[in-house]
Amino acid sequence: MKIQKNDIITFSANRFGEKIIITHRFSHTERNKEGETVYKTHPERSNTLDVYEMVWYKKS
């Protein structure tokens, strides 16, 4: 799957120990310290990036 800048995506996140579902816009990808690709997102009408790090895991 190819995600493009400003695509709307929905993902789960851990917020203060609670699993939540978030729908935000995709911004770009980065590499974290572990070398994993991290998908950076931001809310609608804001360019401030989320603190959540979304990593795509494929089930084998």
PyMOL CGO cylinders between C-alpha atoms (Angstrom):
from pymol import cmd
from pymol.cgo import CYLINDER

trace = [
    CYLINDER, 0.00, 0.00, 0.00, 1.32, 3.44, -0.89, 0.3, 1, 1, 1, 1, 1, 1,
    CYLINDER, 1.32, 3.44, -0.89, 0.28, 6.39, 1.27, 0.3, 1, 1, 1, 1, 1, 1,
    CYLINDER, 0.28, 6.39, 1.27, 0.67, 9.90, -0.09, 0.3, 1, 1, 1, 1, 1, 1,
    CYLINDER, 0.67, 9.90, -0.09, 1.04, 13.21, 1.74, 0.3, 1, 1, 1, 1, 1, 1,
    CYLINDER, 1.04, 13.21, 1.74, -2.30, 14.45, 3.13, 0.3, 1, 1, 1, 1, 1, 1,
    CYLINDER, -2.30, 14.45, 3.13, -4.05, 11.08, 2.70, 0.3, 1, 1, 1, 1, 1, 1,
    CYLINDER, -4.05, 11.08, 2.70, -6.50, 10.46, 5.53, 0.3, 1, 1, 1, 1, 1, 1,
    CYLINDER, -6.50, 10.46, 5.53, -5.59, 7.36, 7.55, 0.3, 1, 1, 1, 1, 1, 1,
    CYLINDER, -5.59, 7.36, 7.55, -7.08, 5.64, 10.60, 0.3, 1, 1, 1, 1, 1, 1,
    CYLINDER, -7.08, 5.64, 10.60, -4.89, 3.84, 13.14, 0.3, 1, 1, 1, 1, 1, 1,
    CYLINDER, -4.89, 3.84, 13.14, -4.86, 2.67, 16.75, 0.3, 1, 1, 1, 1, 1, 1,
    CYLINDER, -4.86, 2.67, 16.75, -2.67, 4.35, 19.34, 0.3, 1, 1, 1, 1, 1, 1,
    CYLINDER, -2.67, 4.35, 19.34, -1.93, 4.08, 23.04, 0.3, 1, 1, 1, 1, 1, 1,
    CYLINDER, -1.93, 4.08, 23.04, -2.88, 7.31, 24.80, 0.3, 1, 1, 1, 1, 1, 1,
    CYLINDER, -2.88, 7.31, 24.80, -2.03, 7.28, 28.51, 0.3, 1, 1, 1, 1, 1, 1,
    CYLINDER, -2.03, 7.28, 28.51, -2.55, 3.51, 28.69, 0.3, 1, 1, 1, 1, 1, 1,
    CYLINDER, -2.55, 3.51, 28.69, -5.84, 3.54, 26.78, 0.3, 1, 1, 1, 1, 1, 1,
    CYLINDER, -5.84, 3.54, 26.78, -6.09, 2.08, 23.26, 0.3, 1, 1, 1, 1, 1, 1,
    CYLINDER, -6.09, 2.08, 23.26, -7.83, 4.59, 20.99, 0.3, 1, 1, 1, 1, 1, 1,
    CYLINDER, -7.83, 4.59, 20.99, -8.63, 4.92, 17.26, 0.3, 1, 1, 1, 1, 1, 1,
    CYLINDER, -8.63, 4.92, 17.26, -7.40, 8.07, 15.50, 0.3, 1, 1, 1, 1, 1, 1,
    CYLINDER, -7.40, 8.07, 15.50, -8.15, 9.43, 12.03, 0.3, 1, 1, 1, 1, 1, 1,
    CYLINDER, -8.15, 9.43, 12.03, -5.57, 11.99, 10.88, 0.3, 1, 1, 1, 1, 1, 1,
    CYLINDER, -5.57, 11.99, 10.88, -3.73, 13.11, 7.78, 0.3, 1, 1, 1, 1, 1, 1,
    CYLINDER, -3.73, 13.11, 7.78, -0.47, 11.45, 6.73, 0.3, 1, 1, 1, 1, 1, 1,
    CYLINDER, -0.47, 11.45, 6.73, 2.54, 13.79, 6.55, 0.3, 1, 1, 1, 1, 1, 1,
    CYLINDER, 2.54, 13.79, 6.55, 5.72, 11.78, 5.89, 0.3, 1, 1, 1, 1, 1, 1,
    CYLINDER, 5.72, 11.78, 5.89, 7.85, 8.84, 7.01, 0.3, 1, 1, 1, 1, 1, 1,
    CYLINDER, 7.85, 8.84, 7.01, 10.96, 8.81, 9.21, 0.3, 1, 1, 1, 1, 1, 1,
    CYLINDER, 10.96, 8.81, 9.21, 13.24, 6.12, 10.69, 0.3, 1, 1, 1, 1, 1, 1,
    CYLINDER, 13.24, 6.12, 10.69, 13.20, 5.61, 14.46, 0.3, 1, 1, 1, 1, 1, 1,
    CYLINDER, 13.20, 5.61, 14.46, 16.17, 4.48, 16.61, 0.3, 1, 1, 1, 1, 1, 1,
    CYLINDER, 16.17, 4.48, 16.61, 15.34, 0.83, 15.88, 0.3, 1, 1, 1, 1, 1, 1,
    CYLINDER, 15.34, 0.83, 15.88, 15.48, 1.47, 12.12, 0.3, 1, 1, 1, 1, 1, 1,
    CYLINDER, 15.48, 1.47, 12.12, 11.74, 1.00, 11.68, 0.3, 1, 1, 1, 1, 1, 1,
    CYLINDER, 11.74, 1.00, 11.68, 9.74, 3.21, 9.32, 0.3, 1, 1, 1, 1, 1, 1,
    CYLINDER, 9.74, 3.21, 9.32, 7.52, 5.56, 11.32, 0.3, 1, 1, 1, 1, 1, 1,
    CYLINDER, 7.52, 5.56, 11.32, 4.48, 7.21, 9.72, 0.3, 1, 1, 1, 1, 1, 1,
    CYLINDER, 4.48, 7.21, 9.72, 4.04, 10.81, 10.93, 0.3, 1, 1, 1, 1, 1, 1,
    CYLINDER, 4.04, 10.81, 10.93, 0.53, 12.27, 11.00, 0.3, 1, 1, 1, 1, 1, 1,
    CYLINDER, 0.53, 12.27, 11.00, -1.26, 15.46, 11.96, 0.3, 1, 1, 1, 1, 1, 1,
    CYLINDER, -1.26, 15.46, 11.96, -4.85, 16.48, 12.73, 0.3, 1, 1, 1, 1, 1, 1,
    CYLINDER, -4.85, 16.48, 12.73, -7.12, 18.18, 10.21, 0.3, 1, 1, 1, 1, 1, 1,
    CYLINDER, -7.12, 18.18, 10.21, -6.49, 21.94, 9.90, 0.3, 1, 1, 1, 1, 1, 1,
    CYLINDER, -6.49, 21.94, 9.90, -3.19, 21.70, 11.75, 0.3, 1, 1, 1, 1, 1, 1,
    CYLINDER, -3.19, 21.70, 11.75, 0.38, 21.18, 10.58, 0.3, 1, 1, 1, 1, 1, 1,
    CYLINDER, 0.38, 21.18, 10.58, 1.59, 20.27, 14.06, 0.3, 1, 1, 1, 1, 1, 1,
    CYLINDER, 1.59, 20.27, 14.06, 2.72, 16.64, 13.97, 0.3, 1, 1, 1, 1, 1, 1,
    CYLINDER, 2.72, 16.64, 13.97, 1.25, 14.09, 16.36, 0.3, 1, 1, 1, 1, 1, 1,
    CYLINDER, 1.25, 14.09, 16.36, 3.39, 12.70, 19.16, 0.3, 1, 1, 1, 1, 1, 1,
    CYLINDER, 3.39, 12.70, 19.16, 2.19, 9.20, 18.18, 0.3, 1, 1, 1, 1, 1, 1,
    CYLINDER, 2.19, 9.20, 18.18, 4.60, 7.05, 16.21, 0.3, 1, 1, 1, 1, 1, 1,
    CYLINDER, 4.60, 7.05, 16.21, 2.77, 4.70, 13.89, 0.3, 1, 1, 1, 1, 1, 1,
    CYLINDER, 2.77, 4.70, 13.89, 4.85, 1.73, 12.74, 0.3, 1, 1, 1, 1, 1, 1,
    CYLINDER, 4.85, 1.73, 12.74, 3.44, -0.58, 10.07, 0.3, 1, 1, 1, 1, 1, 1,
    CYLINDER, 3.44, -0.58, 10.07, 3.72, -4.25, 11.05, 0.3, 1, 1, 1, 1, 1, 1,
    CYLINDER, 3.72, -4.25, 11.05, 2.92, -7.01, 8.57, 0.3, 1, 1, 1, 1, 1, 1,
    CYLINDER, 2.92, -7.01, 8.57, 1.48, -10.21, 9.94, 0.3, 1, 1, 1, 1, 1, 1,
    CYLINDER, 1.48, -10.21, 9.94, 3.42, -13.24, 8.74, 0.3, 1, 1, 1, 1, 1, 1,
]
cmd.load_cgo(trace, "trace")
